[in-house]
């Protein structure tokens, strides 16, 4: 009796990630961002006038410190602004302006769906927000009646919710939310099926043929 040698498995070809640009800032975020930047500029005017008039006034430290705090917050929120969402072979990647990307493996994602019902945030249902409009919507939010979520979004009209096992949901805003949800759920399903096939392959009994 001879044992048939199984054919060697062909190496998997790396799959190119599906790219989805982040939606542009909505009108509310644009107004809020421009308003805060304008406020920071106004706070610097006393320092400018004092410099031109060659005056020294100890009270200038207050508006200058406030202007510096505004500038730092603007820089941090700009750095954290999402610019692209990538659906790879095994994970979802959120690319940000200056901060390192956020990687979410499919193993902890339980589903993705439209979150159009959150379009009224932050006007309604907001209990807490780290950043509710400066260069987008970022960080932990507490919403009524939905509870805690984590925003990495730029446009309230194109929100998508990504549920994660053991963690708060991610709220994203791709420019094409419907296509993003379909692509993410489809890739998760294909990845799960591929993993099941790989797990079942070593346990298959090898066929024998007569000599």
N, C-alpha and C positions, 0 to 999 in steps of 0.2 A: 504494500500500500504506500502510495506517495501522497504527501501533503501538498496541496496547491499553495504556492506562494502568493500572498496578496500583492496587488500592484501598489507601488509606492504612490502615496498621495501627492498630488501636484501642489506646489507652494501657492498660497493664496496671494492674489494680486492686491496690493494696497488700494483701498478705495479713496477717491478724492472726496473731501468733505463738501457737503452742501452749504453754500454761503448765503446768508440772509442779512442784508444791511439793516441797521437799526433805523426806525422811523425818524423823520426830522422832528425837532422840538415842536410841540403844539403851541398855540397862541398864548395860553396861560403861562407856560414855562418860559417862553420868550420874553413876555412882559416882566415877569418876576426877575429873571436873570438881568435884563437891561436895567430894571429899577435898582437892584442891589449894586450893580456896577456904577450907576449914576450916583447913588448915595456915597459910595466909597470915594468918588471923585470930589463930591461936595465937602466931605470931611477933610480933604487935603487942602482946600482953598485957604483956610486961615494960615497954614504953614507957608503957602506960596506968597500970600500978602505980607506976612512978617519978613520973609526973605527979601522981597522987593523993597520993603521999607527999612530994611536993616534993623529990625526990632527983635528983642529977645523977651519972650513971655513964657513963664513957666506953665501957664494954663494950656499951652499948645500940645502938651503931652497927651491930653485926653482925646482930642479929635484925631491925632496922629495914631494913637494906639487903637482906636476904633477902626480907622481906615486900614491899618495893618491887619487887624483881625478879619475884616471884610475881604481883603485881598487874599489872605491865606485860605479862607473858606471857599472863595471863588476858584482858587487854584486846585484845591482838593476835590471839589465837585466836578471840575472840568477833567481832572485826571481820572476820576472814576466813571465818567460818562461812557456808556456802552456805544461802540461804533459798529460792531458786527457780531452776529451769532453764527456759529459753525456747528453743523451736525456731522460728526465724524463717524468712524466705524464702530467705536465703542463708547463715545462720550459726547456730551454737549459742551461747547466752549463759548464763553462770553468774552469777546475781545474788548478791552477798554482803552481809552485814549492813552494814558500814561501808566496806569497801574498794571500789574501782572494779570494775565487772563484768569478767569474763573472757570474751572473744569468740573463738570458734573457727570460722573460715569452713569451709564444706562442702568447699572445694577441697583441704583437707589432711586431711579425715576419710575414712578408708578403710572404716569399718564400726563397728557397735555391736552389743553382745551382752551377755547376762547374765553377771555375774561372781560367781555364787553360790559358786564354789569358793574365794573369798577370805574367806568368812565366819569362818574361824578366825583371821584376822589380828586382833590382833598376837600371839596365843598361840602360833602356829606359823608357821614359815617366814620370820619377820621378821629381816632382817639390819641394816637401818637405817630410822629413821623420824624425820621432823622433829616431827610431833605425832601421837601414837598414841592419842588419846582425849579431849583437852581441847576441849570444844565440838565434838567430831567428830574426823575424821581428815583431816589437811591436809598438803600439801607433798610433797616427794619421799620415796618409800619404795623400799627395795631388798628384794625378796622372793625366796625360794628356792622353786621353781626358775624363777620367772617373770622375774626381773631387775628393772629400774627401772620404776616407775610414778609417777604424780602423783595424789594423792588430793585430792578436794574433796567429801567425803562426811560423812554424819552417822549412818549406820546400816549396820552390817556385814551385816545380813540382807537388804538391798535394793540390793546393789551392781550397777552396770552399768559395763562397760568400753567406752570410745570410743577406737578405734585412730586414730592420726594419722601421716601420712607424714612421716618424718624427725624425729619427736619421740616422747617416751615416751607411752604410753597414759594417758588420763584415767580415773580411777575416780570415779564419781558415785553418788549414792544417792537417786533420785527416790522419792516415796511410792508411785508405781505403775510399777515398773521395766519390766514387760512392755509396757505401753502406751507408755512412753517409747521403748523400743527400736524398736517398730513404727513410731511416729510419726517418729522420727529417720531411720530407714532409708527410709521411704516418701517423706519430704520431700527427702532427698538424691537419690533416684531421679528424682522429678519435676523437681527443679532441673536435674539433668544432662540430662534429655530436653529441657527447655525451652531450655537453652543450645545443644544440638545443633541444634534447629530454627532458632534465631536465626542460628547460624553458616551453616546451609545456605540460608537464605532469600535473601541477596544474590547467591548464585551461580546461582540458577535462571534459566534463559533465558526471556526474555519472548516470549509468543506473538504471532504476527502474523495478522491477518485481512485478507482482500481488501477493497479499497475498493468 
